[in-house]
Amino acid sequence: MDGALFFSSLMTETNSFSNIPIGYGDFEAEGIKRGEEIFFDIDGNVHQELDPVLSFAKDRSMKVVGGIVASAAPGAPVQHQDYLQLKEELLGALRAVDNVEAVFLTLHGAMMSTGCDDCEGEILESVRKIVGSSVPIGVVLDPHAHLTDDMIENADLMAFMKEYPHIDGIERSEEILALMGQWLDKEIKPHATVFDCHLMGFFPTQEPPMREFVDRMFTAEQAEEILSVSFIHGFPWGDMEEAGAKVLVYTNDNRQAGKLLAERIHRDIWAIKDQTMPTLISIDEAIEEIVTSEAGPVILSDIADNPGGGAPSDSTHILEAIISSSYLEPDLTDIAIGLIYDPEAVKACHKVGAGGVLDIRIGGKISQFSGRPLDLKVEVKAVRENARMDFMGITDFPMGDTAWIHTNGVDIVLSSVREQMYAPTGFSHIGIDPSEKRALIVKSSNHFRAAFESISNQIHYVSTAGAIDFDFARLPYSKLSKPFYPAAENPFANAL
């Protein structure tokens, strides 16, 4: 084996309107991996999501070198000096590799620092300077991203996950690695076409009409001249110049085919843009759904307090309303909510242990949107140390130390790491059977649906004050200056 495949990953999603500072310690809390631990667990088993990387290297007789894998829960822009430290560690590992034949990265696409609005573009530019123009750079990214000119210029191939919830990361890795192989064999000459949709939206893909839209993208990729098609949803809460939904098409050096397809996909998304937005119900309506439901669990998304979008995950609006209403509504029992981020409350619960009873104050601490802290008398049902949430066997997420407390018919899962509720294991890891509950309240916007739909088909999004405002026209952008829908009914008017 002479040549090397270099792999690294650096990811977080930046909410410009969040008040939660992000620094190096937040990446450490998720667990930074280096070298061999990137690919193998302590028992020597391959991490499933990285099997395509190892298989590609083996098939092409390359050695595979891991630099750094680091991610942090979303929040405000990363402290610039900490971003530079992480970037330099990635680049330093790359510089140390002899005879790099290919570079494969997984990045988020919406990472910003206090000194850089386009971290991914800057990382790719730095990687390109190290390896030169003759080494292919392939990247897989989250669709909630900002596609920038620097990213296009410095990557040879990029694929943004097509699914939301993001369950297709492995497939997109296989796609890009296969295309990189064709690039190395000089079978293709990728050309990128980008169409800016001038659109802010929310695009869950599990239901119509987005389901059909995604399926049409897969069909479009079957055409001989088309290499890859991505729809970048954009991340509306990231205030930067190139934000917004875009289409990316790679062709085998066929510019006209790329242009026509990108424009067609743009027209397709514009035709359904208003139908993809979530239908929100009030807290009172949510309580009525719980009381009148004949088959549980009813699943309620606390959509505006999703830590996966930079929210604090400690708002108490829904919980307070349920506890207040439980004195009048006897059916408001067997309800579970999670994850509420409150490290100090978790510490208190661990001190008294399972079976302990204590007066505790939870939530309502971090943001002006968090609501009031709640003073509750609770029973500690269980505690766990260094808990992790399995997501459909694909990956898992750290929750830190956790505690299950019970009060007024409500089970509450507290965490010491700010993480969204991806899967039922966020409840079951500590002893709660979510399938037996009358209602589940989850701090997540849409990722929860991939794993929770199998236990309930009654899902509602609840409107509350929160750090994730879905009225995109009123977001206080200062850097984004281009017209976009829905702030402008026809953002292309001046271009006609």
Secondary structure, 3 states (H helix, E strand, C coil): CCCEEEEEEEECCECCCCCCCECHHHHHHHCCEEHHHHCECCCCCECHHHHHHHHHHHHCCCEEEEEEEEECCCECCECHHHHHHHHHHHHHHHHCCCCEEEEEEEECCCCCECCECCHHHHHHHHHHHHHCCCCCEEEEECCCCCCCHHHHHHCCEEEECCCCCCCCHHHHHHHHHHHHHHHHCCCCCEEEEEEECCECCCCCCCCCCHHHHHHHHHHHCCCCCEEEEEEECCCCCCCCCCCCCEEEEEEECCHHHHHHHHHHHHHHHHHHCCCCCCCEECHHHHHHHHHHCCCCCEEEECHHHCHHHCCCCCCCHHHHHHHHHCCCCCCCCCEEEEEEECHHHHHHHHHHCCCCEEEEEECCCCCCCCCCCEEEEEEEEEEEEEEEEEECCCEEEEEEEEEEEEECCEEEEEECCCCCCCCCHHHHCCCCCHHHCCEEEECCCCCCHHHHCCCCCCEEEECCCCCCCCCHHHCCCCCCCCCCECCCCCCCHHHC
